[in-house]
Amino acid sequence: MELLQIDPGSFESILRNTLKTLYSEEETAELIEGLLLELEEEGKLFSISENNDDYGFILVTPLINQEEALDLISIEDIFIKSGYQQREIAEALSMEMKKLGKTFAVSQIEVIINQSNSWLSEALVEHGFISSEVKLEKLLPRTNNLDDVLELIQDCTPVDRIVQVLLERQEQFMTEFVDTADEVSDLIDEGWEPVMVVVTYEPDGPQIEEQIAESNQLLNWDDYSIVYYG
């Protein structure tokens, strides 16, 4: 299996061939629109191929340090066709992503794994990627239960966590770092409504998936992501 960089003329067909096996027609169209915007900026599209068969694609984004040359690439968008989310694919893809450091002449590779592709995590670790950060997301209903959510966060996440609350008012958004709901009570009185809580922390040990699953028993997270570096 190998990663092949795709020319712009084939972007949409590669995206559609994979995404239509995973999502509805409407969801596929929305995802393609967003991914094409990323590709118009800095993203590079690679297909995951073997013997002329495409298993999916990844989008690689070079991150540029303003004072130095290119030194990091980020891989957040990873999509594998339905039916191919298998152990051997995970191992081969991890090895191929590791090689991208030489392709882009960078010293570090960032891979962001979310809930939908967490099956890649074990293979990444086995091929030298190290987990650096966990981010948990909880959507809040239109009734304010922020106190309850923050209390559960204290019970089910490490002490060195960072908690952010996303608030909305009249289609405007703002983010506040909090420990308790009292810290945003004035904003809530002014009409700002809490809509999401994001918890970030450094993982403790290798059993990240198990830690998240245990936490999920107390507070049902809507999504999570794990940042790996290799």
Sequence and secondary structure as in RCSB ss.txt:
>XXXX:A:sequence
MELLQIDPGSFESILRNTLKTLYSEEETAELIEGLLLELEEEGKLFSISENNDDYGFILVTPLINQEEALDLISI
EDIFIKSGYQQREIAEALSMEMKKLGKTFAVSQIEVIINQSNSWLSEALVEHGFISSEVKLEKLLPRTNNLDDVL
ELIQDCTPVDRIVQVLLERQEQFMTEFVDTADEVSDLIDEGWEPVMVVVTYEPDGPQIEEQIAESNQLLNWDDYS
IVYYG
>XXXX:A:secstr
 EEEE  GGGHHHHHHHHHTTTS HHHHHHHHHHHHHHHHHT EEEEEEETTEEEEEEEEEEE  TTSS  EEEE
EEEEE TT   HHHHHHHHHHHHHHHHHTT SEEEEEEEGGGGGGHHHHHHTT EEEEEEEEEE  SS  HHHHH
HHHHHHS TT EEEEEEEETTEEEEEE SSGGGGHHHHHTT EEEEEEEEE   SS HHHHHHHHHTTS  SEEE
EEEE 
